[in-house]
Amino acid sequence: MIKITFAQQTKVTGTISDNKQTPIIGATVTVKGTKIRTQTDTDGRFVINVPGDQSILVIGYVGMVTKEVSTKGKNNLKIVLSEDQSALNDVVVIGYGTQKKASVVAAIAQTTGKVLERAGGVSSIGAALTGNVPGVITTASTGMPGEEDPQILIRGRSTWNNTGPLILVDGIERTMNSVDIGSVETISVLKDASATAVFGVRGANGVILITTKRGREGQASIRGTINNVIKSPSRLPGKYDSYDALTIKNQAIENELSLKPESWADYLPQATINKYRYPANLAESERYPNVNWDEVLFKDYALSNNVNLNISGGTAKVKYFANADYLYEGDLFRTFKNDRGYEPGYGFNRLNVRSNLDFQLSKSTLFKVNLSGSRGVKKSPWGNSNSDYSYWISAYSTAPDVFMPQYSDGTWGYYAPNVQKGLNSARNLAVSGVGYTTTSRITTDFTLDQDLGSLVKGLNFKGTIALDNSFIEGNRGINDLYNGIQSKWIDPKTGLTTYEQAFDGTNRFDFQNGINWTTSGGTVQDWSTQRRLFYQGQLNYAVKLGTNHNITAMGLFNRNEVATGSEIPNYREDWVFRTTYNYANKYMIEYNGAYNGSEKFSTKNRFAFFSSGGLGWMLSEEKFMKPLKFIDMLKLRASYGAIGDDNVSGRWLYLTQWAYGGQTKLGVTGEGSELSPYTWYKISALGNPDVHWEKVKKTNFGIDYSFFKGMVTGKADFFRDRRTDILILGANRAIPSYFGVDAPVANLGIVENKGYELELAFNKRLGQNWRLWANLNYTHAKDKVIEADDAQLLPEYQKRANKQISQSYSYVSAGNYNTWDELYGSTIHDNNDGQKLPGNYYIIDYNGDGIIDSKDNIPYGFPSNPQNTYNATFGVDWKGFSLFVQLYGVNNVTRQVVFSSLAGQNHLVYNEGSYWSKDNPNADVPLPRWLSTASGYTSGNRYMYDGSYIRLKNAELAYTFEKSKSFIKRIGMESLRVYVNGNNLYVWTKMPDDRESNFAGTGWASQGAYPTVKRFNIGANITF
């Protein structure tokens, strides 16, 4: 007899949604341990029959955390899936495609737009990247509205020419500041040859891939972000007030009387010095000024605002993402009343709009359209360039006692004896006029993605065409140049007043302030207008043979045509391929390359082939590793390849260029000599037909790991780049002076750059409500010049070879000479040797020739780019609360900052610590000079600062209200997140100010720049 038993089944129904209560279409519902499964419908509903001996359902959906739900005693379930925070990291954006993270053999780091959004109200993507991506080194130098983008290096430098990375937005070469943070889905940084070889001549300095957000199938999701930022000057150089500065001046005079007895005439009685700090009345306060220029010029704070609104969603046929982002950056400068009817200063307004559309034309045809526009308006003084230091110089080098910024009668201050010795930034800004520079960008991408699986399984074609245009309009605003304004100076010795405008230059009557400015409607700067045409065709092939063999191949052609102004377009052409093989997700091989063409070189050097290969071994998949249960993933990677670079200065380097003009002297030379009757052609630039690409060979070894069920993850990379054929300008070549013309550019340089990156992440949940997390990373990169065409007979220390590219140089001090006997025994200087004083530095006679001269200027300290960068971010989540702090620092970097006290008989003294005296021979610095003039070597390395710093880069406290909160439901929200955060909140450093480099302004630290800022932000994310 056969006994048949039928297991009782239970009908279970339910709905599945995400955290926003949006139904999830197509989620998989499986009875655990069986093949019984179903999917949710368009309303997120499902029905499934569960055998009586089973009670667990497994719920899964792409991008969501898989969830197991018990059905015991339940027949109607309401299931909420949470977003898998690692989902974006499971797929890595690479050059011309994506790869699963597990199969990547290249050195690629990726972050998300969500990470960038927490950067304390920062609007610059470059600034927000700081510390969040290993290998990316950022350097900030200014806080000027609209100009805050830092300089970016990837893994240091391997050339003295252009070092900026290639930046692609949705696969098209574009500027980073054309995208707002709210539009960013992911940012990938490609660092080694395996990752960058497909970009050929453009990938040598690394590549940054910015991918913007796209719509997803489902109901519309509306998300708004509001940031209200309070920003203030971060750190300006410390300076003494008038009282202390004049006291130190008296000490300097006493110290140098033996050299300059006449300086005693400038010695001030203490009673007079007291008047600068303790004036008896208004008249004395104006005669004896004591001005804090930092407070005069800059507000305690300025306001900035950023509002972002986007909507996304779609159906199976059409998906959409639309975004609008408005940014206002306020001005740190105070508003100075000028009685001329306009308000001067700086500012920046920008509006970005974007629409990314996906049209599923058929099951196999997807058409993508990306449309974006940007309009930024920068306000600044009329005719101002970013290097015009006259508007902030007073905060750096105008003495506190020279004049009042503005006197009580409304007259501005100026220094009559020497106007250039004391610039009045307040006056300069007040009557500077107003200029508006408008930058407009329009970008359009059209992509056809065609599945050709009906012809060949796994074959896909993608074609893209992009048209970009940018326009700059300038000279719009108020031109108030050369319209005089009354200024005066009160001589503190006599009390007499000198007026700058003694009379009206037109009618010779008394000068009257007038309103003489003119307006300008603006003109398009044709020379800055840029247009780009980019088109690309790409074939992708992917096939799986059996169960373990995964093969992919990609072939691609693209062409770039870019022109600025009226120039002949620049052309680049790329033929690219990539092949990968993956065996059982255990062994990975990749080989890729590019055949590139650039019109920058002659026909024989116009095209070149660059390629790379990579290997990967998923060690954790080996049987012998399985007993080590704590290891989730352990992968070894290695890559090697050659990349090119055509991003060099000059375009027609291979052509000899001729100029028309000038005549030749005939007969006797000298004044009035006879000239040829003809005007001649002459060589203006000597071409080099052999000039070609710079080449870099990149080697990388890496390890990726994950331990304890993802609690500890990270990676380590060790890299070496050897760049050859680096272009050297003719002026830097070892060519004799009698050559006749400037030598041609030549590919003669060699640089080696090597280092390592370490990354460690910690993520631990404690119970239902707590999560602790941390991200740590460290980058070390050190370059070395191997060959720079140095003159053979130069001493080793004067050659560029065997130094770093941006190596600092200085005369080096070795303590002080404290007595006259020690002074007389010191090495003589080749100029002003008789102006030495006890307390000055011993300067090292490096070449031992018995004299201090220019040959004793030697490599000192470190380069101007940091060798080491490190980041530590620590966070904790509890229920709806989240808190994190981010520390970022650099070291092994030297920065020259020449803040010279009493320079040029200016009563400005910087706070440099204690001054030398007979009673304090171990002081920080020697006393400054007044009338005596020491040699230029006397300062030694006094102004070469250790540029290391540790910065409290970001901090945030946030709370998220979910839809479960009743008031959120009532007002129709899905979620509300409110937060307070900050950026650049504090810095620990030995530098006298908070600039990380001197590239902003004129490049001279003493002339300063618009101050860098710290930010305090209150914001909210609202989702409907």
Buried (B, 14 or more C-beta within 10 A) or exposed (E): EEEEEEEEEBEBEBBBBBBBBBBBBBBBBBBBEEEBBBBBBEEBEBEBEBBEEBBBBBBBBEBBBEBEBEBEEBEEBEBBBEBBEEEBBEBBBBBBBEBEBBBBBBBBBBBBBBBBBBBBBBBBBBBBBBBBBBBBBBBBBBBBBBBBBBBBBBBBBBBBBBBEBBBBBBBBBBBBBBBBBBBBBBBBBBBBBBBBBBBBBBBBBBBBBBBBBBBBBBEEBBBBBBBBBBBBBBBBBEBBBBBBBBBBBBBBBBBBBEBBEEBEEBBBEEEEBBBBEEBEEEEBBBBBBBBEBBEBBBBEBBEBBBBBBBBBBBBEEEBBBBBBBBBBBBBBBBEBEBEBEBBBBBBBBBBBBBBBBBBBEEEEEBBBBBBBBBBBBBBBBBBBEBEBBBBBBBBBBBBBBBBBBBBEEEBBBBBBEEEEBBBBBBBBBBBBBBBBBBBBBBBBBBBBBBBBEEEEEBBBBBBBBBBBBBBBBBBBBBBBEEBBBBBBBBEBEEEEBBBBBEEEEEEEEEBEBEEEBEEBEBEBBEEBBBBBBBBBBBBBBBEEEEEEEBBBBBBBBBBBBBBBEEEEEBBBBBBBBBBBBBEEBBBBBBBBBBBBBBBBBBEEBBBBEBBBBBBBBBBBBEEEEEEEEEBBBBBBBBBBBBBBBBBBEEEBBBBBEEEEEEEEEEEEEEEEEEEEEEEEEEEEBBBBBEBBBBBBBBBBBBBBBBBBEEBBBBBBBBBBBBBBBBBBBBEBBBBEEEEEEBBBBBBBBBBBBBBBBBBBBBBBEEEEEEBBBBBBBBBBBBBBBBBBBBEEEEEEBBBBBBBBBBBBBBBBBEEBBBEEEEBEEBBBBBBBBEBBBBBBBBBBBBBEEEBBBEBBBBBBBBBBBBBBBBBBBBBBBBEBEBBBBBBBBBBBBBBBBEBBBBBEBBBBBBEBEEBBBEEEBEBEBBBBBBBBEBBBBBBBBBBBBBBBBBBBBBBBBBBBBBBEBEEBEEEEBBBBBBBBBBBBBBBEBEBBBBBBBBBBBBEBBBBBBBBBBBBBBBBBBBBB
